[in-house]
């Protein structure tokens, strides 16, 4: 008898991951990542970051085929598909659904000045009070950049969308967004609970360019014959969930209620906490969006701290400085060979675009305090992991200033959280308990699809296969050591920001 299964995709900027779950037990059947290395981010100018959406689709197809080549095409029946995706990107298509230019992705900084000018003109009362954010370099500002700088292309736009909405289009032939998706582009007015006309009018964006909206958990289209042929799946499978990667990461960890907090450390690093009221930071250094279970009756808000340069720093160190001579597991062992603080070497992981937690400044990455007679690769690798953790602490303190209480953080056993050194540094620097679970974003997307098609009647049923695999608590002595080093790190950062 065939298993009933759920298929989830996580559309990252480094790779595409697909996961197939047993719908009845929640157990992972198989998962695959494509490409085997990392997808290229094109950066023709400092601060620019682009990828072509068709590249994402190619790797969706490859990852799907790899799963079914491994387990057998007829081993299960796929009941629903869910999509998680890199947030804040811009994809534009014409009336024939042809992509007009490469996607301007999440870490692209070209629209920062446009967003800052909009904040000054519209005012903080509207931007923060209604949209909970400065327009910054989010999707709305990126679209305005295209309007100002590529007017011929802009005139040909039929619809603009986020990266996950493009994958949804390739799967279903339909363009749909969600309130959560609109909010991450700064297109949602939380006070009026509708499209943010103030942003559209200020930027001169025609409302008809917006996708239609659908509930996050709902059937948003069905797999077309053409898509089914490419994926080697059955036509008609419902696509029943989509969310940005950080709201989805929270969902994957069953972080749905006010006070619950999730973390991830992939290409970027994120702390994401849920609140039941519209908190915002006056400097827009952390960003509130509609959570996956947001509704007018239950206005759950996800407060997102993002550090652009986490996994991408570690990858750069591995590939460029160390010539790919070591695996990530070997790097973690190398880093553990030296003591806390890497003998005075400090790392600032800010080399992947303008950083929101630094008020959209782009200070680039730094290693500080290099001594040629002392420091080797072990110090470089340890300092990189610790610098990433210190950037988490810096942002976490901002979230606490907003009134968020954070005692326990949940993370999946993936990316940098697979490193014992990183986990200990995180727990003791941030002085929080950390729970590690057997999940990732693609599995969360699959569970979201199960909720979207009604296979699960509640989140409790959807997360019956989610297992706690480890819990860490701060150690007072180690926490004091890390705090001393962090304060020195923070003082040097303050001089960089002047």
C-alpha positions as CSV (number, residue, x, y, z in Angstrom):
1,X,0.0,0.0,0.0
2,X,1.3,3.4,-0.9
3,X,2.2,6.0,1.8
4,X,0.4,9.2,1.8
5,X,3.1,11.9,1.6
6,X,3.6,15.6,1.7
7,X,6.3,17.5,-0.3
8,X,8.0,20.6,0.9
9,X,10.4,22.9,-0.9
10,X,12.8,25.4,0.7
11,X,13.9,28.0,-2.0
12,X,17.1,29.3,-0.6
13,X,19.7,31.6,-2.1
14,X,22.4,28.9,-1.6
15,X,20.4,25.9,-2.6
16,X,17.0,24.3,-3.1
17,X,16.0,21.7,-0.6
18,X,13.1,19.3,-1.0
19,X,11.7,17.0,1.7
20,X,9.1,14.3,1.5
21,X,7.2,13.4,4.8
22,X,5.0,10.5,5.7
23,X,1.7,12.4,6.1
24,X,0.4,10.0,8.8
25,X,3.5,9.8,11.1
26,X,5.3,13.0,10.3
27,X,8.5,11.1,9.7
28,X,10.9,12.1,7.0
29,X,10.9,9.7,4.1
30,X,13.6,11.4,2.1
31,X,15.2,14.8,1.4
32,X,17.6,16.1,-1.3
33,X,19.4,19.4,-1.9
34,X,20.3,20.8,-5.3
35,X,22.9,21.9,-6.3
36,X,25.5,19.9,-4.4
37,X,27.5,23.0,-4.0
38,X,26.0,26.5,-3.7
39,X,24.2,28.6,-6.2
40,X,25.9,31.7,-7.4
41,X,24.8,35.2,-6.3
42,X,25.6,37.7,-9.0
43,X,26.9,41.0,-7.8
44,X,28.0,43.3,-10.6
45,X,28.2,46.2,-8.2
46,X,28.9,46.5,-4.5
47,X,25.7,46.1,-2.7
48,X,23.9,44.3,-5.5
49,X,22.7,40.7,-5.4
50,X,20.8,38.9,-8.1
51,X,19.7,35.4,-9.1
52,X,17.7,34.2,-12.0
53,X,14.4,32.6,-10.9
54,X,14.6,30.0,-13.6
55,X,17.7,28.7,-11.8
56,X,15.6,28.1,-8.7
57,X,13.1,26.1,-10.8
58,X,15.8,24.0,-12.4
59,X,17.0,22.9,-8.9
60,X,13.4,22.3,-7.7
61,X,13.1,19.8,-10.6
62,X,16.5,18.2,-9.9
63,X,15.9,17.9,-6.1
64,X,12.4,16.4,-6.7
65,X,13.7,13.8,-9.2
66,X,16.6,12.9,-6.9
67,X,14.1,12.0,-4.2
68,X,12.0,9.8,-6.3
69,X,14.9,8.2,-8.1
70,X,16.0,7.1,-4.6
71,X,12.8,5.9,-3.1
72,X,10.9,4.9,-6.3
73,X,8.3,6.8,-8.3
74,X,5.4,4.7,-7.2
75,X,6.3,4.3,-3.5
76,X,3.9,7.1,-2.2
77,X,1.1,9.4,-3.2
78,X,1.9,13.1,-2.8
79,X,-1.2,14.7,-1.2
80,X,0.0,18.3,-1.1
81,X,3.0,20.6,-1.8
82,X,4.3,23.5,0.4
83,X,6.8,26.2,-0.4
84,X,9.2,28.1,1.8
85,X,11.3,30.8,0.2
86,X,14.0,33.4,0.6
87,X,12.2,36.6,1.7
88,X,12.1,40.2,0.3
89,X,13.2,39.3,-3.3
90,X,11.6,40.8,-6.4
91,X,10.6,38.8,-9.4
92,X,8.8,40.6,-12.4
93,X,7.0,38.9,-15.3
94,X,5.2,40.0,-18.4
95,X,1.7,38.9,-19.6
96,X,3.2,35.6,-20.9
97,X,4.7,35.0,-17.4
98,X,8.2,35.5,-18.9
99,X,10.7,36.7,-16.3
100,X,11.9,40.2,-17.3
101,X,15.1,40.4,-15.4
102,X,17.0,38.5,-12.7
103,X,15.5,38.6,-9.3
104,X,16.8,41.4,-7.0
105,X,17.2,39.2,-3.9
106,X,16.9,39.7,-0.1
107,X,20.5,40.9,0.5
108,X,20.6,43.4,-2.3
109,X,21.1,47.0,-1.0
110,X,20.5,49.2,-4.0
111,X,17.1,50.4,-2.8
112,X,18.2,51.5,0.7
113,X,18.2,55.3,-0.2
114,X,14.8,54.9,-1.9
115,X,13.4,53.4,1.3
116,X,15.0,56.0,3.5
117,X,13.6,58.8,1.4
118,X,10.1,57.2,1.6
119,X,10.4,57.0,5.4
120,X,11.3,60.7,5.6
121,X,8.5,61.7,3.3
122,X,5.7,59.4,4.6
123,X,6.9,59.8,8.2
124,X,7.6,57.4,11.0
125,X,4.0,57.6,12.2
126,X,2.7,56.0,9.0
127,X,5.6,53.7,8.2
128,X,6.1,52.3,11.7
129,X,2.6,52.8,13.0
130,X,0.8,51.3,9.9
131,X,3.4,49.1,8.2
132,X,5.6,48.4,11.3
133,X,8.7,49.0,9.2
134,X,10.7,51.5,7.3
135,X,10.4,50.7,3.6
136,X,14.2,50.2,3.6
137,X,15.4,47.9,0.9
138,X,12.4,45.6,1.0
139,X,10.4,44.5,-2.1
140,X,8.4,47.7,-2.5
141,X,11.6,49.8,-2.7
142,X,13.2,47.4,-5.1
143,X,10.2,47.7,-7.4
144,X,10.5,51.5,-7.2
145,X,14.2,51.1,-8.2
146,X,13.2,49.2,-11.3
147,X,10.6,51.9,-12.0
148,X,13.2,54.6,-11.8
149,X,16.1,52.9,-13.4
150,X,14.7,50.4,-15.9
151,X,11.5,52.1,-17.1
152,X,11.2,50.1,-20.3
153,X,11.2,46.9,-18.3
154,X,8.8,48.4,-15.7
155,X,6.3,49.3,-18.4
156,X,6.2,45.6,-19.5
157,X,5.4,44.3,-15.9
158,X,2.2,42.3,-15.7
159,X,2.8,41.1,-12.1
160,X,5.6,41.3,-9.5
161,X,6.0,38.7,-6.9
162,X,8.3,37.2,-4.2
163,X,10.6,34.2,-5.0
164,X,8.2,31.7,-3.5
165,X,5.3,33.1,-5.6
166,X,7.3,32.5,-8.7
167,X,7.8,28.9,-7.8
168,X,4.1,28.7,-7.1
169,X,3.5,30.1,-10.6
170,X,5.8,27.5,-12.1
171,X,3.9,24.8,-10.2
172,X,0.3,25.9,-10.7
173,X,0.3,28.5,-13.5
174,X,-1.3,30.9,-11.0
175,X,0.1,33.9,-9.2
176,X,-0.9,34.1,-5.6
177,X,0.5,35.9,-2.5
178,X,-0.6,35.9,1.2
179,X,-1.0,38.6,3.8
180,X,2.3,37.4,5.3
181,X,4.0,37.8,1.9
182,X,2.6,41.2,1.3
183,X,3.8,42.4,4.7
184,X,7.4,41.3,4.1
185,X,7.4,43.4,0.9
186,X,5.9,46.4,3.0
187,X,2.6,46.2,1.1
188,X,0.4,45.6,4.2
189,X,-1.2,48.2,6.4
190,X,-1.6,46.6,9.9
191,X,-3.8,49.4,11.2
192,X,-6.3,49.3,8.3
193,X,-5.8,45.6,7.8
194,X,-5.6,46.0,4.0
195,X,-3.1,46.7,1.2
196,X,-0.8,49.7,2.1
197,X,-2.1,52.3,-0.3
198,X,0.2,54.9,1.2
199,X,3.2,52.9,0.0
200,X,1.7,52.2,-3.4
201,X,0.7,55.9,-3.9
202,X,4.1,57.2,-2.7
203,X,6.0,55.0,-5.1
204,X,3.5,55.4,-8.0
205,X,2.9,51.6,-8.1
206,X,-0.3,50.5,-9.8
207,X,-2.3,48.2,-7.5
208,X,-3.1,45.9,-10.4
209,X,0.6,44.8,-10.4
210,X,0.0,43.1,-7.0
211,X,-0.7,39.3,-7.0
212,X,-4.1,38.2,-5.7
213,X,-4.0,37.0,-2.1
214,X,-5.0,33.7,-0.6
215,X,-4.8,32.4,3.0
216,X,-1.4,31.0,3.9
217,X,-2.9,27.6,4.6
218,X,-5.2,27.0,1.6
219,X,-5.3,25.4,-1.8
220,X,-3.6,28.1,-3.9
221,X,-3.5,26.2,-7.1
222,X,-2.9,22.7,-8.4
223,X,0.1,21.2,-10.2
224,X,-0.3,21.7,-14.0
225,X,0.2,19.0,-16.6
226,X,3.4,20.8,-17.8
227,X,4.9,21.1,-14.2
228,X,3.9,17.6,-13.4
229,X,5.7,16.3,-16.5
230,X,8.9,18.2,-15.5
231,X,8.8,17.0,-11.9
232,X,7.6,13.5,-12.8
233,X,4.7,13.8,-10.5
234,X,0.9,13.5,-11.0
235,X,-1.0,16.5,-12.2
236,X,-3.5,18.1,-9.9
237,X,-1.6,17.9,-6.6
238,X,-2.7,21.0,-4.6
239,X,-0.1,23.6,-3.6
240,X,-1.5,24.5,-0.2
241,X,1.0,26.5,1.7
242,X,3.7,29.1,1.1
243,X,5.6,31.4,3.5
244,X,8.9,33.3,3.7
245,X,11.8,31.2,5.0
246,X,11.8,32.7,8.5
247,X,8.1,32.6,9.2
248,X,8.3,29.1,7.8
249,X,11.3,28.2,9.9
250,X,9.2,29.2,12.9
251,X,6.4,27.0,11.7
252,X,8.8,24.1,11.2
253,X,9.6,24.4,14.9
254,X,6.0,24.8,16.0
255,X,6.6,28.4,17.0
256,X,3.1,29.8,16.5
257,X,2.1,31.4,19.8
258,X,3.1,34.7,21.4
259,X,6.4,34.4,23.4
260,X,7.7,31.5,21.3
261,X,11.0,32.1,19.5
262,X,12.9,30.4,16.6
263,X,16.4,30.7,15.2
264,X,18.2,29.7,12.1
265,X,21.8,30.2,10.9
266,X,21.9,29.5,7.2
267,X,23.2,31.9,4.6
268,X,21.8,34.6,6.9
269,X,21.1,34.3,10.6
270,X,17.7,35.0,12.1
271,X,16.0,35.2,15.5
272,X,12.2,35.2,15.0
273,X,9.8,35.7,17.9
274,X,6.0,35.8,17.9
275,X,4.1,38.6,19.5
276,X,0.3,39.2,19.7
277,X,0.5,43.0,19.3
278,X,2.2,45.2,16.7
279,X,5.6,45.9,18.4
280,X,8.2,47.8,16.3
281,X,11.6,49.3,16.7
282,X,11.9,53.0,16.3
283,X,15.0,52.6,14.2
284,X,13.6,49.7,12.2
285,X,16.6,47.6,13.1
286,X,14.4,44.5,13.5
287,X,11.4,43.9,11.4
288,X,7.8,42.8,12.3
289,X,5.8,40.9,9.7
290,X,2.5,39.1,9.6
291,X,3.2,35.6,10.9
292,X,1.9,32.5,9.0
293,X,-1.2,32.3,11.4
294,X,-1.9,36.1,11.3
295,X,-5.5,37.0,11.0
296,X,-7.6,40.1,12.0
297,X,-8.9,38.2,14.9
298,X,-5.5,36.8,16.0
299,X,-2.9,39.4,14.8
300,X,0.2,37.3,15.4
301,X,3.3,39.3,14.4
302,X,6.7,37.7,13.8
303,X,9.5,40.0,15.0
304,X,12.5,39.2,12.7
305,X,16.2,40.0,13.5
306,X,18.3,39.3,10.4
307,X,22.1,39.1,10.1
308,X,23.0,38.9,6.4
309,X,26.4,37.4,6.9
310,X,26.3,34.1,8.8
311,X,26.6,30.9,6.7
312,X,27.8,33.0,3.8
313,X,30.8,34.1,5.9
314,X,31.5,30.5,6.9
315,X,31.2,29.4,3.3
316,X,33.5,32.2,2.1
317,X,36.1,31.2,4.7
318,X,35.9,27.6,3.7
319,X,36.1,28.2,-0.1
320,X,38.2,31.3,-0.5
321,X,40.6,31.4,2.5
322,X,41.0,27.6,3.0
323,X,40.6,26.5,-0.6
324,X,37.8,24.0,0.2
325,X,40.4,21.7,1.8
326,X,38.1,20.9,4.7
327,X,34.5,19.8,5.2
328,X,32.3,21.9,7.5
329,X,32.6,19.1,10.1
330,X,36.4,19.4,9.9
331,X,36.2,23.1,10.3
332,X,34.1,22.8,13.4
333,X,36.8,20.5,14.9
334,X,39.6,22.9,13.8
335,X,37.8,25.7,15.6
336,X,37.5,23.7,18.8
337,X,41.3,23.3,18.9
338,X,41.6,26.9,20.3
339,X,40.1,28.5,23.3
340,X,37.2,30.8,23.7
341,X,38.0,34.2,22.3
342,X,40.4,32.9,19.6
343,X,43.3,34.5,21.4
344,X,42.1,38.0,20.8
345,X,40.9,37.6,17.2
346,X,37.5,39.2,16.5
347,X,35.3,38.8,13.5
348,X,32.5,41.1,12.2
349,X,30.3,39.2,9.7
350,X,28.8,42.2,7.9
351,X,30.0,41.6,4.3
352,X,26.7,40.7,2.6
353,X,24.9,44.0,2.0
354,X,23.3,46.6,4.2
355,X,22.5,45.3,7.7
356,X,19.2,46.2,9.2
357,X,20.4,45.7,12.7
358,X,23.0,48.4,12.0
359,X,20.4,50.8,10.7
360,X,21.0,49.8,7.1
361,X,24.7,50.6,7.2
362,X,27.0,48.6,5.0
363,X,30.3,48.4,6.9
364,X,31.6,45.2,5.2
365,X,33.2,42.3,7.1
366,X,36.3,42.6,9.3
367,X,38.7,40.5,11.2
368,X,40.2,42.6,14.0
369,X,43.4,42.0,16.0
370,X,45.2,39.6,13.7
371,X,48.7,38.7,15.0
372,X,50.8,37.0,12.4
373,X,52.8,35.2,15.1
374,X,49.9,33.8,16.9
375,X,46.8,33.3,14.7
376,X,46.2,30.4,12.4
377,X,43.3,28.8,10.6
378,X,41.9,27.5,13.9
379,X,41.6,31.0,15.3
380,X,40.1,32.4,12.0
381,X,37.4,29.7,12.0
382,X,36.6,30.1,15.7
383,X,36.5,33.9,15.5
384,X,34.1,33.6,12.5
385,X,31.7,31.4,14.5
386,X,31.9,33.6,17.6
387,X,31.5,36.8,15.5
388,X,28.3,35.4,14.1
389,X,27.1,34.7,17.6
390,X,28.0,38.1,18.8
391,X,26.0,39.7,16.0
392,X,23.0,37.5,17.2
393,X,23.5,38.9,20.7
394,X,23.7,42.5,19.4
395,X,20.3,42.1,17.7
396,X,18.8,40.1,20.5
397,X,19.4,43.0,22.8
398,X,17.4,45.2,20.5
399,X,14.5,42.8,20.6
400,X,14.6,42.9,24.4
401,X,14.6,46.7,24.3
402,X,11.3,46.4,22.4
403,X,9.8,44.5,25.3
404,X,10.2,40.9,24.0
405,X,11.0,38.4,26.7
406,X,13.2,35.6,25.3
407,X,14.2,32.7,27.5
408,X,14.1,29.7,25.3
409,X,15.0,29.6,21.6
410,X,14.2,26.6,19.2
411,X,16.4,25.7,16.2
412,X,16.5,22.9,13.7
413,X,19.6,20.6,13.6
414,X,20.9,22.2,10.5
415,X,23.5,24.6,9.1
416,X,25.7,26.3,11.9
417,X,23.5,24.8,14.6
418,X,25.1,21.5,13.8
419,X,28.3,22.8,15.3
420,X,28.7,22.1,19.0
421,X,31.0,25.0,19.4
422,X,28.5,27.3,17.8
423,X,25.6,26.1,20.0
424,X,27.6,26.6,23.2
425,X,28.8,30.0,22.1
426,X,25.2,31.0,21.2
427,X,23.7,29.8,24.5
428,X,26.3,31.4,26.7
429,X,26.7,34.7,24.8
430,X,22.9,35.2,24.5
431,X,22.2,33.7,27.9
432,X,19.2,31.7,26.7
433,X,18.2,28.1,26.7
434,X,18.4,26.4,23.3
435,X,16.3,23.5,22.1
436,X,17.4,21.6,18.9
437,X,14.8,19.7,16.9
438,X,14.9,17.2,14.0
439,X,13.6,19.5,11.3
440,X,14.4,22.1,8.7
441,X,12.5,24.5,6.4
442,X,11.6,22.1,3.7
443,X,10.0,19.8,6.3
444,X,8.1,22.7,7.8
445,X,6.8,23.5,4.3
446,X,5.6,20.0,3.9
447,X,3.7,20.1,7.3
448,X,2.3,23.5,6.2
449,X,0.9,21.8,3.1
450,X,-0.7,19.2,5.3
451,X,-2.5,21.9,7.2
452,X,-3.4,23.7,4.0
453,X,-5.2,20.7,2.5
454,X,-6.9,19.8,5.8
455,X,-5.0,16.5,6.2
456,X,-4.2,17.8,9.7
457,X,-6.9,19.3,11.8
458,X,-4.5,21.2,14.0
459,X,-0.9,22.2,14.5
460,X,-0.6,19.6,17.3
461,X,-1.5,16.9,14.8
462,X,0.9,18.3,12.1
463,X,3.8,18.3,14.5
464,X,3.5,14.8,16.0
465,X,6.7,13.8,14.1
466,X,8.7,16.7,15.5
467,X,11.3,15.5,18.1
468,X,13.5,17.3,20.6
469,X,17.0,16.0,20.1
470,X,18.9,18.3,22.5
471,X,18.6,21.0,25.0
472,X,21.4,23.4,26.2
473,X,21.5,25.7,29.2
474,X,24.0,28.6,29.9
475,X,27.0,27.8,32.0
476,X,27.7,30.7,34.3
477,X,31.5,30.6,34.0
478,X,31.4,30.3,30.2
479,X,28.7,32.9,29.9
480,X,30.9,35.4,31.9
481,X,33.9,34.6,29.6
482,X,31.8,35.2,26.5
483,X,30.3,38.4,27.9
484,X,33.7,39.9,28.5
485,X,34.7,39.2,24.9
486,X,31.4,40.4,23.5
487,X,31.7,43.7,25.3
488,X,35.1,44.3,23.6
489,X,33.6,43.2,20.3
490,X,30.7,45.6,20.7
491,X,33.0,48.5,21.6
492,X,35.0,48.1,18.4
493,X,31.7,47.8,16.4
494,X,30.6,51.1,17.9
495,X,33.7,52.8,16.5
496,X,32.9,51.3,13.0
497,X,29.4,52.7,13.1
498,X,30.4,56.3,14.0
